[in-house]
Structures are given as C-alpha cells and as structure tokens.
Amino acid sequence: MNIYVGIDQSINSTGITVNIEQDEFFYIITGNNKLTAREMKANNAYNNFQYIMYNKIDTKESKDNHESEIIKTKNLINISRTIIGIVSYYVKKFDKCNVYVCMEGISYQSAQTKSIMDLAGLNYIIRYDLLKYFTSIQEAIERVENYKIIIATPGEIKKFASGNGSAKKEVMIKLFETTHPNLYLIPKIDDIADSYWMSQYVKQLTSI
C-alpha cells in the first residue's frame, strides 16, 4: 500500500494531505485552543477533514526572553510531533506500506517575514522527526518497506499544479477548489490546497 503525504508547514496553521489510493484525508494543525464557529462547522461537515490542536504553550507564560525562546522551540517540536502522529496513524493501518512525503523548503519570500527563523527551525525539525520515525521507531521499521522524503521548492509545486512556477497563491487555491468543490466550508483552504498539490507531486515522482 502506498501512502502519499503533503505537508504545508506553518507556525500558525499547518496543512496536511494524506492520499491512499482513491481516498484523501485533510488536516489543519492549529495552535488555537478553541475553534471558531466556521471551523467547527467544517470539522463536523466532512468525514475526511479534521482540525487538530497541538499543545501550544503561550510565550506570555515565560519569565524572560531566554525562557520565551525555549517555549517557542517546544511549540515547534509539538507541531512536528503532531505531524508524526498523523503519519503513524496511517502506517498502523497496514501490515506493509510505502510512505512518500513531500514538503517545501524555505521560500525566499519568507525572508521578508519576522518568523523566518522559526519557519526554518520548524522545517528542519520536521525533517529530523520524519527521518527518526522511519529509521528508529519500531512500528515504522516493521511496517514501512520503503519511504522517501522530497524537499521541493515552492516553484516546483506551483509549476506542477499550474504549469507556472511563479503562480500566485490565488491560482493554486482556485485549481484546488475546481477539483474539490465539496470542501468549500473549510476556512483558510490555502493550507490544504498547497499540501494537496505536494501529495500529488510526490505521487507522480514516485510513480515514474
């Protein structure tokens, strides 16, 4: 069984798509401790979509800037471990499987944001946790016959989805909405859209 995973990592709202044969499952990992009314409606409307709240520690609880930095690190680790939990959930469903994961490297455009260091940290923590899971965790060693982690540039994913490596976010969302019109209730669907195209990209690469 082949499991294809797309990860659109974010500090605030990480999108995950899991593709298994004809079935697709979508997740948004959020640090909010309470869902909005729209988010609750989307959560209840679809069997293949779910918000997952990771254990986010408020930096306001820190005594000083030094402790605040450690808390931020713990939050990044908690996001990554939540992702591993999703991957593990699907691996456990099969005696033997292959797992192919695609996530983006750091976008040059992100260099203009204040959170660039946190984004880079999260990116590499996820890579590390994925590698550790596939090579050191017994359930994965026993069940996962093959695995591959693709670190794609944003331009690669955009070109794959739209034919234009410089396509704007609105184009990527529109293309996703065209193929998944039933998911219109999900707020901030761009997280899911990007992760979906990543799952399709790694599926194509590993099918060649």
Residue pairs with C-beta under 8 A, 6 or more apart in sequence:
1 20
1 21
1 94
1 96
1 97
1 98
2 20
2 21
2 97
2 98
2 100
2 203
2 206
3 18
3 19
3 20
3 87
3 90
3 91
3 94
3 97
3 98
3 99
3 100
4 18
4 19
4 20
4 100
4 101
4 102
4 199
4 200
4 202
4 203
4 206
5 16
5 17
5 18
5 19
5 86
5 87
5 99
5 100
5 101
5 102
5 199
5 202
6 15
6 16
6 17
6 19
6 101
6 102
6 103
6 194
6 195
6 196
6 197
6 198
6 199
6 200
6 201
6 202
7 14
7 15
7 16
7 83
7 101
7 102
7 103
7 126
7 195
7 198
8 14
8 15
8 16
8 103
8 104
8 191
8 192
8 194
8 195
8 198
9 79
9 83
9 103
9 104
9 119
9 122
9 123
9 126
10 119
10 191
11 31
11 76
11 79
11 115
11 118
11 119
11 122
12 30
12 31
13 28
13 29
13 30
13 188
13 191
14 28
14 29
14 79
14 82
14 83
14 191
15 26
15 27
15 28
15 29
15 190
15 191
15 192
15 193
15 194
15 195
16 26
16 27
16 28
16 29
16 83
16 86
16 195
17 24
17 25
17 26
17 27
17 192
17 195
17 196
17 198
17 199
18 24
18 25
18 26
18 27
18 86
18 90
18 199
19 25
19 199
19 200
19 203
20 90
23 48
24 48
24 196
24 199
25 48
25 49
25 90
26 46
26 48
26 49
26 50
26 183
26 186
26 192
26 195
26 196
27 49
27 50
27 51
27 52
27 86
28 50
28 51
28 52
28 186
28 188
28 191
28 192
29 51
29 52
29 53
29 54
29 79
29 82
29 83
30 51
30 52
30 53
30 54
31 53
31 54
31 56
31 75
31 79
32 53
32 56
33 53
33 56
35 43
35 51
35 53
36 187
38 185
38 187
39 51
39 187
41 185
42 49
42 51
42 185
42 186
42 187
43 49
43 50
43 51
45 185
46 182
46 183
46 185
46 186
49 183
49 186
49 192
52 82
52 86
54 75
54 78
54 79
54 81
54 82
55 78
56 75
56 78
57 71
57 74
57 75
57 78
58 71
59 68
59 71
59 72
61 71
62 68
62 70
62 71
72 118
73 121
76 118
76 121
76 122
76 125
77 125
79 122
79 125
79 126
80 122
80 125
80 126
80 128
80 129
81 129
83 126
83 129
83 130
84 129
84 130
84 133
87 99
87 101
87 130
87 133
88 133
88 137
88 139
88 140
90 97
91 97
91 99
91 139
91 140
91 143
91 144
92 139
92 143
94 143
95 143
96 143
96 145
97 143
97 144
97 145
98 144
98 145
98 146
98 147
98 206
99 134
99 144
99 146
99 147
99 148
100 147
100 148
100 150
100 202
100 203
100 205
100 206
101 130
101 147
101 148
101 149
101 150
101 202
102 149
102 150
102 152
102 157
102 198
102 199
102 201
102 202
102 205
103 123
103 126
103 127
103 149
103 150
103 151
103 152
103 198
104 123
104 151
104 152
104 153
104 154
104 157
104 194
104 198
105 123
105 151
105 152
105 153
105 154
106 116
106 119
106 120
106 123
107 154
109 154
110 116
110 119
113 119
127 149
127 151
130 149
131 149
133 140
134 140
134 144
134 147
135 141
140 147
148 202
148 206
150 201
150 202
150 205
152 198
152 201
155 165
155 166
156 165
156 201
157 194
157 197
157 198
157 201
158 164
158 165
158 166
158 167
158 171
158 172
159 165
159 167
160 197
160 200
160 201
160 204
161 167
161 172
161 175
161 197
161 200
161 201
162 171
162 172
162 175
164 171
169 190
172 190
172 193
172 194
172 197
173 189
173 190
173 193
175 193
175 197
176 189
176 192
176 193
176 196
176 197
177 183
177 184
177 189
177 193
180 196
183 189
183 192
186 192
